[in-house]
Amino acid sequence: MTGDRTTRALRAAVFTALAVPLAALGQVVLTGRQLPLTLVALCTAAVFLLAVALAGAARACGGSAP
């Protein structure tokens, strides 16, 4: 199932590309100080790895999954 893994990784990459810059921008706006680039890079890697790990988890909205 290479296509399934590719889809999960792509979904995790899109999530990371949206979530990390928005969080960093919010932090900069609230504090008025720049974030170190190394911190943003480490957080980007951590969020991506976590998103890839959780992308395969089964999800249900209060009911049983089919």
Contacts in CASP RR format, 6 or more apart in sequence:
PFRMAT RR
TARGET T0000
AUTHOR 0000-0000-0000
METHOD contacts of the structure
MODEL  1
MTGDRTTRALRAAVFTALAVPLAALGQVVLTGRQLPLTLVALCTAAVFLL
AVALAGAARACGGSAP
8 52 0 8 1.000
8 55 0 8 1.000
8 56 0 8 1.000
9 52 0 8 1.000
9 55 0 8 1.000
11 51 0 8 1.000
11 55 0 8 1.000
12 48 0 8 1.000
12 51 0 8 1.000
12 52 0 8 1.000
12 55 0 8 1.000
13 48 0 8 1.000
15 47 0 8 1.000
15 51 0 8 1.000
16 44 0 8 1.000
16 47 0 8 1.000
16 48 0 8 1.000
16 51 0 8 1.000
19 47 0 8 1.000
20 40 0 8 1.000
20 43 0 8 1.000
20 44 0 8 1.000
20 47 0 8 1.000
23 43 0 8 1.000
24 35 0 8 1.000
24 40 0 8 1.000
24 43 0 8 1.000
27 35 0 8 1.000
28 34 0 8 1.000
28 35 0 8 1.000
58 65 0 8 1.000
59 65 0 8 1.000
END
